[in-house]
C-alpha cells in the first residue's frame, strides 16, 4: 500500500483561480498556489487526477481511494512486476510518496477501518480495542457514541439489531435513561462479538451468488452469500424494520418486499451477473414470470426484470439466517416508499359499489321492480347505460360517485394516459364509462390538475394587448439602455457592450466594456450620454444588478432622471434597444476574425453605419435627426459634389430643417406604432385580473443536468396585490414556506394565468357554471330512432 505525501498540495491551482482561495492573516492577504483542503470540489478533482494517472491499471492490478493506492497480485514475482508499473506512472506524473506510510510486500493490510487478507475481511483490531475499552455509558450522548462506533461494523454481527435493541430504546424521544440489566447485557455482548465476530468473505465474480431473504411481521432481512470451496460463505448481513404502511402488507407482499429491498441493497454485487434468491415463501417463485401483473407486485416484478434472477424455495427450518434478521431488524434505517394499490383493483363486487351511490341505487331498485328506464339496463347484475354514439361501446358502465376519482386519475394522471387535455381525456372516458355530469366532471378535473397547470400554457391567444411607448419631443429625452454580452475577451480586455438608444431619433451610442459592473455603466452614462447629449428625462433598462446599483441611482437623482424598469422575463418593454442588439450582432458577425477577439475595434464603425442609415420607421437617418444635416462620409470627400449652402442663412435653415424632420419623424413613429398595435392586438386578447385573484406565474428555470424542456414552467400560487396598468400587476407568493413570501414582484400579464385550486378538483360540477357539451345531429337522430322503437 502506498500513500501520497500531502496529496492535495501536489495539485497546482490555476493562476486565475488563486484569488478564490485567499484568506486573511495578521500579516496580510495570502492565496494558495496549490489545492488546499476544504474546497467543495477538491476530493473530486484529486480523485479525477488519480484516475488519469492510473488509467488502464485501476481495477486490473491496483485499487485507489483518494491518496491511498493498493497493488495486489497472486504471488510475489507478479506483485513486483505490477508494483513497477504503478511506480512508473506515479513517477511520470511527478507525484511524491510518503515513505513513512508506504508498506510493500504485505500479506495483510489495514484499510478504511478494516483488516484485509487472503482469507477475508475483519474489523480493525485498533478500532475494536476502542470499543472494548469504552466506558459504561452514563447518558444518552454516551449511548449514541457507542452505537455509532459499533454500527460501523454491523455487517460482521448477525442479529445486530436484536442485540442492540435495548440500547436503541434509550435513544427514543422522551425515553427515560435507565441503565438496567438488558442494557448492560447488550453493551457487553456487542463488545464481545466485535472482538470475535465472523470473517466475511471476499466477493468472487465467478462464484455462485445467492441472497437469502425473509420477512416477519415487523422487519425484513437478507444475507449475501457465495459458494466458495463447496461451502456457503457470508459476504454481508442486512436488515431493517417495516414502516407502519408496510406492516399492513399481505404475507406475499412482505416477502416480495424483502426480495426487492435485498437486491437493491446488494445491487453492486448482483447487477450484470446471474444469481439466486432463496426464500421460504413458495409463492414468490412465480414473481418473475407473472403473465398478467397488476398493482404493487407488478411494479416490483418490472423492477426485477433488469436482473438475471432465479428464485427458489427453501423451507423455513433451513432458512434461519435471513429469518432471524427479519425478526430482529435494524432500526432507524432508510426505507423506500411503495405505492398503494389503486382502489379499483381491489373491487370484487361492483354491484355493491353502485348501491353505495344513492342516485344509482334508486335507478337499480326501479329496474328490479320492472319499471322501465329506456337508457339504463342491468347486465350481469351491474348497471349500464345505453350509448347513442356509434363510435363507442353500445352499453357504458355507470361509475358510482365514490369511484369517479379513481377513474379520472387512471385515465388522466397515469403514464398510460399522459396528462392529456380535456378533449382527449373526455373522449377516452365517454367511450366506455358514464355518470351524471360526466362532461363537467372531466372538464373540472383536467382544468384543476396541478401538474397540468404548472407545465402547460393556456390553449388560447396570448394575454395582453400592445401598449406602445410614446416618443418624446426632444432627442435623448427618453433613452433605452442595455448590456450585450458576454463576448470573447478581446486583446484590449473587453467582454461587454453597453447600448443606448434614443426613442425619438433612433440614434445609438455604444461602447465596449471590460466588465458589466456599476462603475463602468455610470462612467458611460456620464461621459457618453449626459456630457454629450444632456441629461435624459426617462431611462428604460432591465432589472440587472448593475442598473439597480446605488451609483446609477445617485446619478439619476442628480440629473432628475426617471428610471423605468422592465418586468422580469419580458424584454419587449425595452423593445427598441433589444431589436438593435440583434442588428448589432448581425453587423459585428460580418467583420470579426476567426478567434472573435477584434469585435471591440469594429464596434464604432458598425455603429456609425447604423446611425447614418435611413430608418424605415422615421424616414430619416438617426444622424440627420440629431444634427440636422446629412453625414459626410470619406467617399463624399473623395468624389466631387455640389455645395449650394450659403453662409448667411445656413444656420437658420439647419435649425428649421432639423425641427421639421423631428416632428415628421415623430408622426411617422406614431403611425407605425398604430399599425403594429393593430396587428399585435389581433393575435392577443385583453385580460383583466382583480386584486386578490390567485394566479400562476411563468418563470423559466434551468437546472444542471436536467433538460429545460422537461421542467415545470409555472410557479405559484401568487396573489394579485396591485394593478399597475392594463398589462402589469404586482404579485406576492402565498406559500407559507416560500422564501419570497414577503417579497413582491412586478410581472407582465403575458406571464400570468388563472390558478385553479387542485383541492377543488373533484367538487360537484353541478354547483358550478360549466358549459354543457354540444349534441351532434347524429346523436339527436339516434336518440329519436331509439325513442320511436
N, C-alpha and C positions, 0 to 999 in steps of 0.2 A: 504494500500500500504506500502511495506517495501523496504528499501534501504540498501545495504551493505556498511559498513564503509571501505573506501579506497579499493574498490573491487579488483583491480588488485594486490594490495600489499598482499592480502591473499593467493596468489598462489606462492609457493616457486619455485625458479629456480634451475634446476639440477646443481650439482657441476661442471660437465664437461662443462656446457654451460654458466657458470657465466662470464667467460672471454670474451664472446661475448658482454656483456653489460657494459664493462669497459669504464670509462670516466676519463678525466684528470682534476685535480683541482690544485690550488696553493700549496696544502699540499701533493700532490702525486696522485697515481693512485687508483681508487676505482672501485669496482664491485657491482652490485645489487645482493642481496640474494633473493629478491622477484621480481615478474614480474613488470617491470616499464611501464609507458605509452610511446607510440611511437614505439613500436616494431610492425612490419608488421603483425605478426600472433597473437598479444596479444588479440584483440577482439574475434577472432575465438577460441582461447584457453579458454578464460573466458566463452564464451557462451557454449562451449562444457562441461565445468565443471558444469555450472548451469543446463544444460540439464541432466547431470548424477545425480546431487543431487536431482532434482525434477522429476526423471524418474517415469512415471506412474501417476503423478499428473498434469503435464503440459497439458493444453488444456482440462482437465477434471474438476479441481477445482481451477486452478490458471493459470496465464499467466506470462511470464518472458521476459524482454527485457534488456539484459546485467545485470546490478546490481539492476534493478527495478523489484519487484515481486508484482503482484496484485492477491489477493484472492477474489473471488466473490461467491455469494450464493443468493438463492431466499428469505431467511429470516435470522434473527439474530442467531437463535439457530444452524441452519446449517452452518452459517458463522463461529461460534465459533468452531464447530467440524472440519471444513476444515482448519481453521487457526491453530488449534492444530497440525494437520498432517504436515502442511508446516513447522511450527516452529520446530517440532521434526526432520525433515530431515535436516534443517539448523544446528541444534544443533549437530546432529550426524556427520555432515561433518566438524565441528569445525569452522564454519564461524561466523563472528561478524556483527551485525546490527548497523546501525547508528540511535540511538533513536531520534535524533533531526529531522530526515527526515522521520520517520515512522508515519503512521496515521492508526487507527483502527476503524472499525465500521462506516465508512463514507458512505453516500449515493451519494456523488458527489466527483469526483476526477479530478485533472488536470494532464494529462499525455501526453507527446510528443507534447506540444503546443495546446492541445485540452481539452475541458471540457466535461466529460462524465458522464451521469447519466442514470436512468432507461428510460427516455424519448427519448434520442438520443445523438447526438454529436454536440457540439457548439465550436466556436472559443474561445481560451483562452482570457478572458477579459483583462489580463495584456498585452497580445500581441496586441490586438486590440486597447488598450489605447495608445500604442506606435504609431499606425497608426493614431489615432485621433489627437495626438499631433505633428504629423510630420509637420515640417515647409514647406512652399511653396518652391518647387524646384527652384534653381537658375541656374542649369547647367544640362548637360546630366548625370553626375555622380549621382546627387541627384534623377533624374527621375528613373535611373536604380535601385537605392537602394529602392525607394518607391515601384516600381513594383515587385521587388524581395520579399519584405515583404508582399505585397498583394497577390502575386501569390501562396504563401503557403496555402492560404485559398480560392483559386478559386473554389474548389469543392462545397463551400457554396453559391456561387454567380452565379445566372443564367445570361447568356449573358455576362459573364466576358470579353470575347474577344472584344465584340462590345463596351462595356463601356470603356475599357482601350485602344481602338484603337488610339485616339488622342495622348495619351502618348507614345504608341509604335511607332508612326510616328516620334517622336523626336529622337528615337534611331537608325533610319535608317542611312546608310552610306551617308555622305556628306549632311545630313539634317541640316538646319539652326535652331538653338534653338530659338523658338519664343513661349512665354507663352501667349496664347490668350484665348479667351472665351471658345472654345472647350476643351482645356486642363484644364482650371480651373473647368469647369463643371464635367469633368471626374474625376479630383482629389477629388472634394467634394463628388461626388456620391459614389465613392469607400469607402471613409471614412464613409459615412452614412450606406451603405449596410453591411459593416463589423461589425457594432455595432447592426444591426437589421436584419441580414440575416436569412434565414430559418434554421430550425433544421433538420439535416439529420438523418434518422432513423438507427437503428441497423439492421444488416443483420440477418434474422431468417432462419436457414437451411430448415425448413419445410414449410415456407410460399411460396405462388405462386410468382415466379420471372419473371419479364418482362424487355425487353430492347426496348425503343422507339428510333428508328434511322431514320435519314433523311439526304438528300444531296441536296445541291444547286449548283449553277454554280461555286462557289469558295470555298466551305467548306463542311465539314461533321460534324454531331453532334449526340450525344446519351445521353440518361438518363437511369440509372439503377434504377428501381422501384420495390417495393414489395407490395402485397396486404396484409395489416395488419389491423385488426379490420374492415374489409369490405371496406377499403379505400386504394387507391394507394398512397404510401409514397415514395418520392425520397430518394435514398441512395447515389447517386453521379452523377455529371454532367461531361461531357467530350465533347470536340470539337477540331477540328484542320482545318487548311487551306489545300487546294489541291495544289499539285505541278503543274508545267507547263504541264507535261505529263498527269497527271490525269485530268486536265481541258479539255483535248481532248476526254475523255471517253464519251460514249453514256450515256443517262439518266439511262438506266437499269444498266449499269456498275458502274456508280457513286453510285446508291442506293445500289448495291451489295457490293461495297467497304465500304460503311458506315456500313453495317451489319457485314462484316468480321472484320473491324477495331474495332468496338464496342465490339464484342465478344472477340477479343484478348486483348482489354483493360481491360475488366472485367473478364478475364479468372479465377482468383482465386475464384470468386463468382459462376461461372457457370459450371465449369468442374465437371462431375460426377453426375449432378442433372438435371432434366428436366426444361426447361424454354421456354418462348415465346418471339418471336421477332415481334414487332408491327411496320409496315411500311405503308406508304401512297402510295407505288408503287405496284400495283396488280401483276405485272409480277414476282415479287420475290417469290410469294407463291409456284411456282414450282421449285425453285432453288435447294432444297434438293432432288428433285425427278427427276432430269434430266436423261433421258434414253440414250441419245446419246450426251454426253457433248463434247465440243471442246474449245480450246483456253483458254482465261483468266477465263471465267465463270466456265469452267470445273475444273481448278486448285482451284478456290475458293470453289467450291462445294465439292471437295475432302478434303479441309482443314476443312470444317464444319462437316464432317462425324464422327468425334470423339465426337461430342456433341449430346445430346438428345434435339433437337431443333424443335420448331413448329412455322412456320411463318404465321402470319395472317395479313389481310389488314384492314387498318383504314383510313377513309377519312382525307385529309389534314386539314380540318377545326377542326377536333378533335385531331389533332396531332401537336399542336402548340409548345409543349415543345422542342422536338428534332428539329423541323423545324426552330425555332428561333436560336438554337445553330448552325445549319449548315450554316445559313446565317450570323452569327456573329462568325466565327471560331476563335479558339485560335491560334495566330501566333507563329512562331518560335518554333514549337514542332517537335518531331521526327516523321518521316513518314517512312512507309515501301515501298520497291520497288516492283513493279509488272511488270512481263514480258509482252512484247508486243506480240500481236497475230501474228504468222508467216504469211508472205505474201501469202503463198499458200492457207491458209484457207479463205482468203478474195477474191479469184478469182471467178468471176461469169461467165465470157465469156472467155473460154480457147482459142478459135479460135483467139480472138483479141490479146491475149498474143503471140500466134505463129506468127501472122502477124507483130509483132514488131521486130522479128528476120529476117534480110534481107535474109539470106540463106533459111530459111524455107518459107519465103514469096514467093520467086521465085519458089520453088517447088509447093506450093499451087496454084499459078497462072497458072503454067504449067498444073497441073492436072485438073483445072477448064476449061482450054481451050480444054481438050480432049487429049492432048499429053500424051503418056504413060511413066510411071515410074513403072517398074515391082516390085521394092522393096517398093514403097510408095503407100498409098491409103487413100482417105478421107472417114472416117467413122463417122457418126453422126456430120458431118461438122467439124471434127477435124482430123489432120494429124497423121497417124500411119505408122509404118514401119514393113514389114514382118520379122518374126523371124524364122531363119533356124535351131535353136537349138531345138530339140524335148523336152527338159526339161523345157522350158519356155512357155509363152503365145504365141499364133500364131501371134498376132499383138501387137507391142510395141508402147506405146505412145511416141511421139517425144517431147522432152523438149526444149523450146526456151532458148536462151542464158541467158536472164535475170533471169530465174528461176532455173538455174542449181545449183547455190549456195544453195538455199533453199532445193533442193532435196538432195544434198550431205550432208548438215548439218543435215537433218532429218534422213538420212539413215546411218550416221556415228557418229554424235555427240550426238544425242538424247539418253536418257536412254534405250529406246527400241532397240537401235542399238548397244550400248555398246562400242563405240570407238574400234571396231574390226579392224583387219589388212586389207591389200589391197585385198587379195583373197576373203575373206568373204564379204567385202563391195562391191567389183565389182560384185560378183555373185548375191548379193541381188538386185543390181540396174539393171543389164542387163536382168534379167528375166521379168521385167515389163516396163522398160524405155530404151530409147536410145537417142543419139545425136552424131553428128560427133566428133570423137576424144574422145569417152567415156572412153576407156581404159587409155589413157594418163591423162585425167582429174581426174579420180578416183585415179590413181597412184600418181599424184602430190598432190592432196588434202590430201590423207592419209599420205604421207611422210612428208608433211609440217605442219601437225596438231601439234600445240604447246603442247597440253595436252598429246598426244601420245609420243612425243619426250621426255617430261620430266619424263615419267613413264616407258616406255618400253625399253628393251635392244635390240640392233640390232639383227635381225634374221640371224646372220652369225657366223662364227668361231670367237672366241675372238681375239682381236688385239694384236700385238706384239709377236716377237719371243724371245726365251730364250737367254740371254747373261750371261753365267756362270762367276763367279768371279775366276780369275786365282789364284791358290795357290802360296804362297811365297816360297822362298828358305830356309828361316831360321825360326825356331819356334818362335812364338809370334812376328813375323814381321807384321802380319796383324791379327787383332782381331775383334770380334763382341761382343758388349755389349748390354744388355737389362735388363729391370726390369720385374720381375714376381710378381704379386700380384693384389689386396690386399688379404692377408690371415688372418685368425682369429688371434687375439692378443695372443701371447704366454706368458708363465709365465716369460720369460726373456724380455718381452716388444717388441718383433719383429713382424713386419707385412709384410715385403717385402723381396724378394730375388733378388740379383743382380747376373747376369750370365755373364761370359766372356769366349768366345770360340776361340781357335786358329784355323785359317783356314788351316794350314798345318797338324798339328798333331792331331787335334780334341780334344786336351786336354782342359778340362773345369775347371774353377775356380768359385766357388760360395760362397756367404756369406749372412747371414741373417741380415737385417737392420731394425731398429725401424721406420725409415721414408724414404721417397724417395727424400729427399732434396739434393741439390747440394753438401753440405758439406760431407754427407755420401758417395756419389759417388766418390768425389775427394779423400777421405780417402782410399776407396777401391782401386782405380787406383794406388795410390802411394804405399800403403803398400802391396797389394797382387799381383800387376802386375809389376810395374816399379822396385821395390826393390827386387823382387824375380826372374823375368824373363827378365828384361830390358825394355827399352822404346820401344814401337811399332812404326812402321813407318806409319801404317794406322789403324784407328779405325772406325768401322761402327756402327752406332746407329740410333735410330729413332729420331723424332723431338720433343721429350719430353722436357719440360721446364728445367728439371734438367740437361739434357745433353747439352742444349744450354746456360747454365749459364756462367757468366764471369769467375767463378772459374775454371770450367772444361776447358774453352777456354784458360786460362792462363797456366794451366798445359800442355796442348797440345802444346802451343807455346814454352814453355821452353824445352820440350822434342822433338820439331820439328816433332810432330805427325800430320799427315793429317787427319782431322776429316771428314769422309764421312757420309752424312745423307741420310736415305731412303726417298722416296717420300711418301706423305701423303696417308693413306689408302692402302698402298702396302707393307706389311711387308715381302713379298717374297724377297726383296732386301737383307735383313739380314736373309736369309732362314736357314742357318746353326744353328744360335742361336735360332731362333724361333722353329726349329724342336727339338732341345734339350729341350726347355721349356716343350714341350708335354711329352717327355720321362721322364723328371724330375718329372713332376706332377704325371705321372703313378707310378713311383717308390715311391714317398712320400705317395701316397694313400694306399700303401700296409702296412705301418707301423704306421700311425698316430692313436691316440686314438679316442674315440668317440667324444670328445669335440674339436678335431683337434688343440690342444694347445701345442703339443710337436714336431711339424714339424721342428723347428729350430735345435733341438738336433739330429734329424735323417739326416739333410741335408748333413753334412760332410761324413757320412757313405755311402749314396747312390751316392754321387759324387765320392767317392773312387771306388765304384763298377763300375761306368760308365768308369772312366779313366783306370781301369785295365782290361776292356773287349775288345776283338778284334773287330775292326771296319770292316764291310764288304767292305767299300769303299777303305780304305788304306791297308787292310790286316794285320795290326798290331794294338796293343793297344796304346792308346794315351800316357800312361806312358812309354812304350818302346821307342816310337819315341822321347820323350823329354829327357829321362835319358839314353837311350842306353842299358838298361837291363830290364829283366823281374822283375816284382814286387814280393816281398816275403810276402806272407800272413801269418797270425797266424797259419793256418793249415800246411803250409810248414815247420814251425819251429817244430811243434809237431811231424809230421811224418818224418821218415828218408828219406834223398835224397842224391844223389851223387854229389859232388863238384869237377869238374875237372879243374877249373880255376887255372892258375899258376900266381904267383905274378909278375914274370919278364915281361910277355907280356900282362897282363890283361888290362892295360891302353890303349895300342895300339890297342888291339882287341876291346875294348869298343868304342874307337873313330871311328875306321873303320866301325864297325858294325852299329853304330848309323847313320853315314853319309850315308852308303849304304841303310839303311832302309828308311831314309827320302827321298832320291832320288827315290827309288822304290815306296814309298807311293805317291809321287807327280805324278809319271807316272800313278799309279792306279787312282788317283783323276781325272786326265785329261781324262783318258779312260772312267771313269764313267760319267763325265760331257758331253762327246761327245755322249754317249748313251742317257742320259737324254735330251740333246738338240734335238736329232733326234726325240725322242718320243714326246717331248713338241711341236716342230715345226709342227708335223703332225696334231696337234689339234688347231693350231693357224695360223694366217695369217699375213704377213707383211703389215703394214700400214704406210704411209708417209704423213705428213702434211707440208704445206709450211707456211712461215712467213706471217701473215695477214689472214690466214684462221680462220673462226669462228667455234667454237666447243661447244658442251655441255660437262660438267664435272660431272662425277658421284660422289656424295657426300652423304653417308648415314647419315641420321639425325634421332633424337629421340625427341619427344615432349611429355610432361607429359599429361597423359590422352588420348593420341591418339595411335592407333596401328601403329607400324613401317611398317607393311606390306601394309598399305593403303596410305602412304606418297609418295610424289614425290621423285624421286631418282636423277634426273639430274637437274643441275642449269646452268644458263648462259643467254645470250651467252658470251663466252670468246674468246679473240683473241690470236692467237699464236704469241708471240713476239720473241721467240728464240728457236732454235733446239739445244739441248744439246747433244743428242745421237740418236740412231735409235729408242729408246723406251722412252725417256724422253724429255719433252717440257716445256718451260716457257710460262705461260698464264697470261692474265690480263683481268679483267672484263671490259666490255664496257658499262655497265649500268650507266646512268648519276647519278641516285640516290643511287648507290651501295656504301656502306661504304668502300669497298675494291677496289675502283676504281684505286687508285694509288699503291696498293699493288700487287706485282706479286707473283706467286706461281709456284712451280715445281711439275708437275704431270706425272704419268706414262701413256703411250699410252693406256693401258688397261682401263683407266677411261674416255677416250675421245671418242666422236662420232661426226660426222659432224652435223653442225647446218643448218637446212633448215628454211629460213625466213618465218614465218606464213603469212606475208604481201603478199607474192607471191604465196599463196596457190591456188589462182584462176587465175593465169596467163594463157595465151593461151598456151595450151600444144603443139600446132604445132610449136611454136618458140623455143622449147627445144628438145633435143635429148632424147626421151623416147622410150624404146623398144616396138615394136608392139606385140600385143598378138598373140600367135600361133593359127593357124587354123587347127582344127582336120580333120581327114579323113571323119568322118560322116558329118561334116559341108560342106566339099567340095562336097561330093556326093549329099547332099540335094540341094546345090546350082546348081549343074549340072542338076539334075532332074527338078528343077523348071524352069531353062532356056529352057530346051527341051520342056516342056509342054506349 
